[in-house]
Amino acid sequence: MQHSQTHLRSRPISAGHLRAFEAVARHLNFRAASEEMALTQSAVSRQIQALEEEVGVSLFLRHTRAVELTSAGAQLLLAVSQTLPRIDSAVRQIRQNAGRKSVSLTTFASFASMWLIPRLEQFQRDNPEMDIRIDASDNAVDLEMADVDLALRYGPMASMPAHAVRLFGEQLTPVASPWLLKSGSPLKKPEDLAQFTLIEAGDAHRTHLEWLTWRRWFDEQQLPKLQPKRWLYFNYAYQMVQAALAGQGVVLARMPMVAESLANGDLVEPLPQRRMDSPMAYWLITGSRSEQRPEIKAFCEWLKGQAKATRQTVGEVPDPDTVDNID
């Protein structure tokens, strides 16, 4: 008998028993719980007894006209009341999305904010039947393990899988708001940056993105000792560009990320002949489980078209090593 009880308590708990427990614990009444669940009161009582046998302790103190949770019952209710609604919500979403076309993608937050989201409106107008889900995270997601169809990633070619499609490369260039340049000191040559606040990523010197720093750009201009009026640091690229748009300083921007702002005049490139090449590029990766679905193919073609427009806007010359992956 002891062996049987030990085996019973080591196996998974029945979900039906947990639902009966949650209802009784919420009402503190077997009759009310049975009415809610459309079961007989004896059936609910049997489920609670079976659950207590599985758990190995009493979950309720049974009085003549009421029941009361034990400390173990209160502990279990805390977990059940958090878990069951999440399961129910997931099932509702699955049922709602059954038969619908959808595309799920992962990318880093700055790219989602500055490049992808502003372009999505046209795709949604042309494809009203398609749902788009964007997971904006700086942590790389394994497409073979996660419930994600596509990844838009940033890095050198050596770090990308063989089937990655290069969308565009990257150059860095100083940009600022036009009214800052009109109201402040002139910015005609690199040395003039000493009169401005320079905007930079606060952790760039401690990460693999050191080539995005002003110091590297100064070295390219043979100005290793130049110091600006002051520094302004942020965590994310979109914060840095937003500060530049607000006239708070000059940012060393990634050209593909600010192409539209330059094209519409919200930002100005004062030193267009001083662009610096970056070893980084932007890539499209499709999960093997998703690549044959028509909606995924359609979305990928749209992404490639948007990437081509970005390359034309920034005047990018295709890299000969990756020309097969461009258009």
C-alpha positions as CSV (number, residue, x, y, z in Angstrom):
1,M,0.0,0.0,0.0
2,Q,2.8,2.4,0.9
3,H,4.5,1.7,-2.5
4,S,1.2,2.4,-4.3
5,Q,0.8,5.7,-2.6
6,T,4.3,6.7,-3.3
7,H,3.9,5.9,-7.0
8,L,0.6,7.8,-7.1
9,R,2.2,10.9,-5.7
10,S,5.1,10.9,-8.2
11,R,2.9,10.9,-11.3
12,P,1.5,14.1,-13.0
13,I,-1.5,15.7,-11.3
14,S,-4.8,15.5,-13.2
15,A,-5.9,18.8,-14.8
16,G,-9.5,17.9,-14.1
17,H,-8.8,17.5,-10.5
18,L,-7.1,20.9,-10.4
19,R,-10.1,22.6,-11.9
20,A,-12.4,21.0,-9.4
21,F,-10.0,22.1,-6.6
22,E,-9.9,25.7,-7.9
23,A,-13.7,26.0,-8.0
24,V,-14.2,24.6,-4.5
25,A,-11.4,26.8,-3.2
26,R,-12.8,29.9,-4.8
27,H,-16.4,29.2,-3.5
28,L,-15.4,27.4,-0.3
29,N,-18.5,25.4,-1.0
30,F,-18.9,22.0,-2.8
31,R,-22.4,22.7,-4.0
32,A,-21.6,26.0,-5.6
33,A,-18.5,24.5,-7.3
34,S,-20.5,21.5,-8.6
35,E,-23.2,23.9,-10.1
36,E,-20.5,25.9,-11.8
37,M,-18.8,22.9,-13.3
38,A,-22.2,21.2,-14.2
39,L,-21.2,18.1,-12.2
40,T,-22.9,16.4,-9.2
41,Q,-21.6,17.4,-5.8
42,S,-20.5,13.8,-5.2
43,A,-18.4,13.9,-8.4
44,V,-16.6,17.0,-7.3
45,S,-16.1,15.5,-3.9
46,R,-14.5,12.4,-5.5
47,Q,-12.2,14.6,-7.6
48,I,-11.0,16.5,-4.5
49,Q,-10.4,13.3,-2.6
50,A,-8.4,11.9,-5.5
51,L,-6.3,15.1,-5.7
52,E,-5.6,14.9,-2.0
53,E,-4.4,11.3,-2.4
54,E,-2.2,12.4,-5.3
55,V,-0.7,15.3,-3.4
56,G,-0.4,13.3,-0.2
57,V,-2.0,15.8,2.3
58,S,-5.4,17.3,3.0
59,L,-6.3,20.4,1.1
60,F,-9.5,21.3,2.9
61,L,-10.8,21.3,6.4
62,R,-14.4,20.0,6.2
63,H,-16.9,21.5,8.6
64,T,-20.6,20.8,8.9
65,R,-21.7,23.6,6.7
66,A,-18.5,24.9,5.1
67,V,-15.0,24.0,4.0
68,E,-11.7,25.8,4.8
69,L,-8.4,25.7,3.0
70,T,-5.5,24.1,4.8
71,S,-2.0,25.8,4.5
72,A,-1.2,23.2,1.8
73,G,-4.4,24.0,0.0
74,A,-3.7,27.7,0.1
75,Q,-0.2,27.1,-1.4
76,L,-1.6,25.0,-4.2
77,L,-4.4,27.5,-4.9
78,L,-1.8,30.3,-5.4
79,A,-0.1,28.2,-8.2
80,V,-3.3,27.0,-9.7
81,S,-5.0,30.4,-9.8
82,Q,-2.0,31.7,-11.8
83,T,-1.6,28.7,-14.1
84,L,-5.1,27.8,-15.2
85,P,-6.0,31.2,-16.6
86,R,-2.8,31.3,-18.6
87,I,-3.6,27.8,-20.1
88,D,-7.2,28.9,-20.9
89,S,-5.9,32.1,-22.5
90,A,-3.5,30.2,-24.7
91,V,-6.2,27.7,-25.8
92,R,-8.6,30.6,-26.6
93,Q,-5.8,32.2,-28.8
94,I,-5.1,28.9,-30.5
95,R,-8.7,28.4,-31.3
96,Q,-9.1,32.0,-32.5
97,N,-6.0,31.7,-34.8
98,A,-6.9,28.3,-36.1
99,G,-7.0,28.5,-39.9
100,R,-5.7,32.1,-40.0
101,K,-2.5,33.1,-41.9
102,S,0.2,34.4,-39.6
103,V,3.8,35.4,-39.6
104,S,5.9,35.5,-36.4
105,L,9.4,37.0,-36.4
106,T,12.1,38.0,-33.9
107,T,14.5,40.9,-34.2
108,F,16.3,43.3,-31.9
109,A,14.4,46.3,-30.5
110,S,16.1,49.1,-32.3
111,F,15.7,47.5,-35.7
112,A,12.0,46.8,-35.0
113,S,11.4,50.4,-33.9
114,M,13.4,52.2,-36.5
115,W,13.2,50.1,-39.7
116,L,10.6,47.4,-39.6
117,I,7.5,48.9,-37.8
118,P,7.4,52.1,-39.9
119,R,7.2,50.0,-43.0
120,L,4.6,47.5,-41.9
121,E,1.5,49.6,-42.6
122,Q,1.7,49.1,-46.4
123,F,2.1,45.3,-46.0
124,Q,-0.9,45.2,-43.7
125,R,-3.0,47.2,-46.1
126,D,-2.1,44.8,-48.9
127,N,-2.5,41.7,-46.7
128,P,-5.4,42.3,-44.3
129,E,-6.0,38.6,-43.7
130,M,-2.5,38.1,-42.3
131,D,-1.6,38.4,-38.6
132,I,1.9,39.7,-37.8
133,R,3.6,38.9,-34.4
134,I,6.9,40.7,-33.6
135,D,9.1,39.5,-30.7
136,A,11.6,42.4,-30.2
137,S,14.4,41.1,-28.1
138,D,18.1,41.5,-28.1
139,N,18.5,37.7,-27.3
140,A,18.9,35.5,-30.3
141,V,16.0,32.9,-30.7
142,D,16.6,29.4,-32.0
143,L,14.2,29.1,-34.9
144,E,14.3,25.4,-34.8
145,M,13.1,25.3,-31.2
146,A,10.9,28.4,-30.8
147,D,7.5,29.1,-32.2
148,V,8.9,31.8,-34.6
149,D,9.0,31.8,-38.4
150,L,11.7,34.4,-39.2
151,A,14.6,36.2,-37.7
152,L,16.0,39.6,-38.7
153,R,19.5,39.7,-37.3
154,Y,22.5,42.0,-37.2
155,G,26.1,40.8,-37.4
156,P,29.1,40.0,-39.6
157,M,28.7,37.3,-42.3
158,A,30.9,34.9,-40.3
159,S,28.3,34.7,-37.5
160,M,25.3,33.9,-39.8
161,P,24.1,30.5,-41.0
162,A,24.7,29.6,-44.7
163,H,21.1,30.1,-45.7
164,A,20.9,33.7,-44.3
165,V,19.9,36.3,-46.8
166,R,21.8,39.6,-46.6
167,L,19.4,42.5,-46.7
168,F,21.9,45.4,-46.6
169,G,25.2,46.4,-45.1
170,E,26.1,49.3,-43.0
171,Q,28.0,52.6,-42.9
172,L,28.3,55.0,-40.0
173,T,28.0,58.8,-40.4
174,P,27.5,61.8,-38.1
175,V,23.9,63.1,-38.3
176,A,22.0,65.9,-36.5
177,S,18.8,67.9,-36.6
178,P,18.9,70.7,-39.1
179,W,17.9,73.4,-36.6
180,L,20.8,72.4,-34.3
181,L,23.3,72.9,-37.1
182,K,21.7,76.3,-38.0
183,S,21.5,77.6,-34.5
184,G,24.9,76.4,-33.2
185,S,28.5,76.3,-34.2
186,P,29.3,75.4,-37.9
187,L,30.0,71.8,-38.7
188,K,32.0,71.8,-41.9
189,K,34.8,69.4,-41.0
190,P,35.5,66.6,-38.4
191,E,37.4,69.0,-36.1
192,D,34.2,71.1,-35.6
193,L,32.7,68.2,-33.6
194,A,34.7,69.4,-30.6
195,Q,32.0,72.2,-30.3
196,F,29.1,69.8,-30.1
197,T,27.5,67.3,-27.7
198,L,28.1,63.8,-29.1
199,I,25.6,61.0,-28.5
200,E,26.8,57.4,-28.1
201,A,25.8,54.0,-26.7
202,G,26.8,53.8,-23.1
203,D,28.1,50.2,-23.2
204,A,29.6,50.2,-26.7
205,H,33.2,50.1,-25.4
206,R,32.4,47.1,-23.3
207,T,30.7,45.0,-26.0
208,H,31.4,43.6,-29.4
209,L,30.0,46.9,-31.0
210,E,33.1,49.0,-30.4
211,W,33.3,49.8,-34.1
212,L,30.1,51.9,-33.7
213,T,31.9,54.3,-31.4
214,W,32.9,57.9,-32.0
215,R,36.5,57.0,-30.9
216,R,36.8,54.6,-33.8
217,W,35.4,57.2,-36.2
218,F,37.9,59.8,-34.9
219,D,40.7,57.3,-35.5
220,E,39.6,56.9,-39.1
221,Q,39.7,60.7,-39.4
222,Q,43.2,60.9,-37.9
223,L,41.8,62.8,-34.9
224,P,42.5,60.3,-32.0
225,K,42.7,63.1,-29.4
226,L,39.5,65.0,-30.2
227,Q,37.2,65.6,-27.3
228,P,33.6,66.9,-27.7
229,K,31.9,69.6,-25.7
230,R,30.2,66.8,-23.7
231,W,29.0,63.2,-24.0
232,L,25.4,62.0,-23.9
233,Y,24.9,58.2,-23.5
234,F,21.9,55.9,-24.1
235,N,21.3,52.2,-24.1
236,Y,19.6,51.8,-27.5
237,A,20.1,53.1,-31.0
238,Y,16.5,54.4,-31.3
239,Q,17.1,56.4,-28.1
240,M,20.2,57.9,-29.5
241,V,18.5,58.9,-32.8
242,Q,15.5,60.3,-30.9
243,A,17.9,62.5,-29.0
244,A,19.5,63.7,-32.2
245,L,16.0,64.4,-33.7
246,A,15.3,66.5,-30.6
247,G,18.5,68.6,-31.2
248,Q,20.4,67.3,-28.2
249,G,23.5,66.5,-30.0
250,V,25.2,64.8,-33.0
251,V,25.0,61.0,-33.2
252,L,27.2,58.6,-35.2
253,A,24.3,56.8,-36.9
254,R,23.9,53.6,-38.8
255,M,22.9,54.7,-42.2
256,P,20.1,52.1,-42.9
257,M,18.4,53.0,-39.6
258,V,18.2,56.7,-40.4
259,A,17.8,56.6,-44.2
260,E,14.1,57.8,-44.0
261,S,14.9,60.6,-41.6
262,L,17.7,61.8,-43.9
263,A,15.4,61.5,-46.9
264,N,12.6,63.6,-45.4
265,G,14.9,66.2,-43.9
266,D,14.3,65.4,-40.2
267,L,18.1,64.7,-39.9
268,V,21.0,66.1,-41.8
269,E,24.3,64.4,-42.7
270,P,26.8,67.3,-42.4
271,L,29.9,65.3,-43.4
272,P,28.7,63.0,-46.3
273,Q,32.2,62.3,-47.5
274,R,33.3,60.9,-44.1
275,R,31.1,57.8,-43.9
276,M,32.8,54.8,-42.2
277,D,32.3,51.2,-43.3
278,S,31.1,48.7,-40.7
279,P,31.8,45.0,-40.8
280,M,28.1,44.4,-39.8
281,A,25.1,43.7,-42.0
282,Y,21.4,43.0,-41.6
283,W,20.2,39.5,-42.4
284,L,17.0,37.6,-43.0
285,I,16.8,34.0,-41.6
286,T,13.9,31.7,-42.3
287,G,13.1,28.7,-40.1
288,S,13.1,25.4,-41.9
289,R,9.6,24.5,-40.6
290,S,8.1,27.7,-42.1
291,E,9.9,28.4,-45.3
292,Q,7.4,26.7,-47.6
293,R,4.3,28.4,-46.3
294,P,2.9,30.8,-48.8
295,E,2.4,33.6,-46.3
296,I,6.1,33.3,-45.2
297,K,7.3,33.5,-48.8
298,A,5.1,36.5,-49.4
299,F,6.4,38.3,-46.3
300,C,10.0,37.5,-47.2
301,E,9.6,38.9,-50.7
302,W,8.2,42.0,-49.2
303,L,11.1,42.3,-46.8
304,K,13.6,41.9,-49.7
305,G,11.8,44.7,-51.6
306,Q,12.0,47.0,-48.6
307,A,15.7,46.1,-48.2
308,K,16.3,47.0,-51.8
309,A,14.7,50.3,-51.4
310,T,16.9,51.0,-48.3
311,R,20.0,50.1,-50.3
312,Q,19.0,52.5,-53.0
313,T,18.3,55.3,-50.4
314,V,21.7,55.0,-48.8
315,G,23.5,54.4,-52.1
316,E,24.9,51.0,-51.1
317,V,27.1,49.2,-53.6
318,P,26.5,45.4,-53.2
319,D,29.3,43.5,-51.6
320,P,30.8,41.1,-54.3
321,D,31.1,38.4,-51.7
322,T,27.4,38.4,-51.1
323,V,26.0,39.5,-54.4
324,D,24.2,36.2,-54.9
325,N,22.1,37.0,-51.8
326,I,21.1,40.4,-53.0
327,D,18.0,40.3,-55.1
